[in-house]
Structure formats: C-alpha cells, structure tokens
Amino acid sequence: MTEQPERNLASIPDQELTARILAGEKQLFEQLMRRYNQRLYRIGMSILGSDAEVQDAMQTAYINAFEHLPGFEGRSSLGTWLTRIMLNQCLGQKRKAGQLAPGILPDDKSVNMNTPAKMLINKELSDVLEEAIAQLPEKYRLVFVLREIEEVSVRDTADALSIEETNVKVRLNRAKTMLRQHLSGYMKDHVYGFHLSRCDAVVNYVLQHLGIDR
C-alpha cells in the first residue's frame, strides 16, 4: 500500500486509520495520538491535576490502546474507546495512590455536560478559568471538561463513563451553576492546553516503546 502524504493524514477518518494500522502501517498510530492528545490530556488533568502524572498516564494509555487495537470492535467511536482507556488509567493511578474520591468511578450513575464554549483570549482570564474548574468536585470537573471543553457528545460521554445520558446532563448543569459566579463565558482553547512540546514527548515515548519507525 502506498503511504499517503503527510499533509493528507488529518483528513483520514479514524476507522480508516485504524484499519491501516492493523494492516501493517503502524506509523499511522502517531496520527491517532496527535488527534486525541488534547482530549486525553484534559481528561487526565481533570482527575490527576499533575502534568507529570498525566503525561505518564497518557503514555501508558496509548501503549495499552495500541496493544489492544486488534480487539477494538467499533461498537463505540475510537475517541470514546480511547477516553475509557485514559479514564481507567487515571483512576487506577489515583486508586493506587489512595486518592480516589467517591462518585468518580466509571460505573457511577451521575454525570453531566453541555456545549457552548467561548474563547477567553486573555491569559489572566484563562488562569482564572482553570483555577475555577480545578475547584470543582472531581465528578463535576471531569464532566465539564469532556462536554464543555472537549465537546464530546452527551451520548459518547455517557458511553465513556458508563452512566445514563440524563446523568450527564444533570452533572453538567450542576458544574455550570458552581462556575457561574466565577465565569462570564466558556473557553475551549486555553484550559489545560496541551502544548506541542508535550505532544511530541508523549508521541516520541510511545513510538519508541512500541518500536515503531516513522
């Protein structure tokens, strides 16, 4: 199979990328990682709150995802599947550290999220927003990040967290109520930003660990 030019990779659907990786084009796993790095980082920060711990969790999650990719049956989207793997990794790390709070387990029956998202370009406002989100209880914070910032659908959020869609909506409303006094809008591009240097570090580590040549 002729390798597709780099400039066209971003337009390849997840399903096709996955099929090509399983067919032997292992180097295309880099494209999947770069596509979902921001989401997984934000999820990790919602749970772990430490950049170093989140980077470790992402690397382990991606390695697990690659090793189990042949078993991915497509019952949910690839993004939802990766989200679950990252959630389980973060919660596992927190559980080992004895820090797991009640109400955040994947089988918990309440979660919620929506989708407006307005940009706050000012760095100071970005810091204020991150701090306000950090003050939310874990179960609300995770839902807010997934729905409001990452714009994951209600259905995929519920699927990823193994909860009911109505519970997704309930928790988002609660999170927004708690944040309203601190925020005048919502922002997508500056909260838990996953910068290029971090992205490269995760990608390089995973590819090297898996022995994949670019």
C-alpha positions in Angstrom: 0.0 0.0 0.0 1.4 3.4 -0.9 1.9 5.7 2.1 -0.4 8.7 2.0 1.3 12.1 2.0 1.6 13.6 5.5 -0.5 16.7 4.5 -3.5 14.4 3.9 -3.4 12.4 7.1 -5.5 14.8 9.1 -8.5 14.1 6.8 -8.4 10.3 7.1 -11.3 9.1 9.3 -10.5 7.2 12.5 -11.9 4.0 11.1 -9.7 4.0 8.1 -6.6 4.9 10.1 -7.3 2.0 12.5 -7.7 -0.4 9.6 -4.5 0.7 8.0 -2.6 0.4 11.3 -3.9 -3.1 11.8 -2.9 -3.9 8.2 0.7 -3.0 8.9 1.1 0.8 8.7 2.0 1.1 12.3 3.5 4.5 11.9 0.0 5.9 11.4 -0.6 5.4 15.1 1.2 8.7 15.6 -1.6 10.5 13.7 -4.2 9.0 16.1 -2.1 10.1 19.1 -1.8 13.6 17.9 -5.5 13.7 17.1 -6.5 12.8 20.6 -3.6 14.1 22.8 -5.5 17.3 23.8 -8.6 15.4 24.9 -6.7 12.8 26.9 -4.5 15.4 28.5 -7.6 17.4 29.6 -9.2 14.3 31.0 -6.0 13.5 32.8 -5.7 16.9 34.3 -9.4 16.7 35.4 -8.5 13.7 37.5 -4.9 13.8 38.4 -4.1 17.5 38.3 -0.4 16.9 37.8 1.3 17.5 34.4 3.9 14.8 35.0 1.4 12.2 36.2 -0.9 13.0 33.3 1.9 12.5 30.8 2.8 9.1 32.3 -0.9 8.1 32.2 -1.2 9.2 28.6 1.8 7.2 27.6 0.6 4.1 29.3 -2.9 4.5 27.9 -1.7 4.8 24.4 0.6 1.8 24.7 -2.4 -0.2 26.1 -4.6 1.1 23.2 -2.1 0.0 20.6 -1.7 -3.4 22.1 -5.5 -3.9 22.3 -6.3 -2.3 18.9 -6.9 -5.7 17.2 -9.7 -6.2 19.8 -11.4 -2.9 19.1 -14.8 -3.8 17.6 -16.1 -0.4 16.8 -19.2 -0.6 19.0 -18.4 2.9 20.1 -16.2 5.6 18.4 -12.5 5.3 18.6 -12.4 8.5 20.6 -14.8 7.1 23.2 -12.7 3.9 23.4 -9.5 5.9 24.0 -11.3 8.1 26.5 -12.3 5.0 28.5 -8.8 3.7 28.5 -7.4 7.0 29.7 -10.1 7.2 32.4 -9.3 3.8 33.6 -5.6 4.5 33.7 -6.0 7.8 35.6 -8.4 6.3 38.1 -6.1 3.3 38.5 -3.2 5.6 39.3 -5.3 7.6 41.7 -6.6 4.4 43.4 -3.0 3.2 43.9 -2.1 6.5 45.5 -5.2 6.2 47.8 -6.6 9.4 46.4 -9.7 8.2 44.6 -12.8 10.1 45.7 -16.3 8.6 45.8 -18.5 9.3 42.8 -15.9 9.3 40.0 -15.8 5.6 39.2 -16.8 4.6 35.6 -19.9 2.8 36.8 -21.1 5.8 38.8 -24.7 6.8 38.0 -24.5 10.5 37.7 -22.6 12.7 35.2 -23.4 15.7 33.1 -22.2 18.1 30.3 -23.2 20.7 27.5 -21.5 22.6 24.7 -21.3 26.4 24.4 -17.5 27.3 24.7 -16.4 30.9 24.3 -12.8 31.9 23.9 -11.2 33.9 26.7 -8.0 35.1 24.9 -6.6 36.9 27.9 -4.1 34.7 29.7 -5.1 36.0 33.1 -8.7 35.1 32.4 -7.5 31.7 31.2 -5.7 31.1 34.5 -8.8 32.2 36.4 -11.0 29.7 34.5 -8.5 26.9 35.0 -8.4 27.6 38.7 -12.3 27.8 38.9 -12.5 24.4 37.2 -9.9 22.9 39.5 -12.1 23.8 42.4 -15.0 21.7 41.2 -15.5 18.3 42.8 -14.0 15.6 40.6 -17.1 14.1 39.2 -18.4 17.6 38.0 -14.9 18.7 36.8 -14.5 15.6 34.6 -17.9 16.0 33.1 -17.4 19.7 32.4 -14.1 19.2 30.7 -15.4 16.4 28.5 -18.6 18.1 27.4 -17.8 21.9 27.5 -14.2 22.0 26.6 -13.7 18.9 24.5 -17.2 19.0 23.1 -17.8 15.2 23.4 -21.4 14.4 22.8 -23.8 13.5 25.6 -24.1 10.0 24.2 -20.3 9.5 23.9 -19.8 11.0 27.3 -22.3 8.7 28.9 -20.8 5.8 27.0 -17.3 6.6 28.1 -18.2 6.9 31.7 -20.8 4.1 31.7 -23.6 6.2 33.0 -27.0 7.4 31.8 -27.3 10.3 29.4 -29.7 12.1 31.8 -27.0 11.9 34.5 -24.5 13.5 32.1 -26.9 16.5 31.7 -27.6 16.7 35.5 -23.9 17.0 36.4 -23.1 19.5 33.7 -25.9 21.8 34.9 -24.5 21.4 38.4 -21.0 22.2 37.3 -22.1 25.3 35.4 -24.1 26.5 38.4 -21.0 26.2 40.5 -18.8 28.0 38.0 -21.3 30.8 37.1 -20.1 33.1 39.8 -16.5 32.9 38.5 -17.0 32.8 34.8 -18.6 35.2 32.2 -18.1 32.7 29.4 -16.6 29.4 28.4 -13.4 28.6 26.8 -12.1 25.8 24.7 -8.6 26.6 23.6 -6.8 27.7 26.8 -7.9 25.3 29.5 -5.4 22.5 30.2 -3.7 23.4 26.9 -1.6 20.5 25.6 1.4 22.3 24.0 3.4 20.9 21.1 6.4 20.1 23.3 4.2 17.9 25.5 2.6 16.3 22.4 5.9 15.5 20.9 7.2 14.0 24.2 4.2 11.6 24.5 4.3 10.6 20.9 8.0 10.0 20.8 7.9 7.9 24.0 5.1 5.7 22.8 6.5 5.1 19.4 9.9 4.3 20.8 8.4 1.9 23.4 6.4 0.2 20.7 9.4 0.0 18.4 7.6 1.9 15.6 9.7 3.7 13.0 8.2 6.8 11.4 
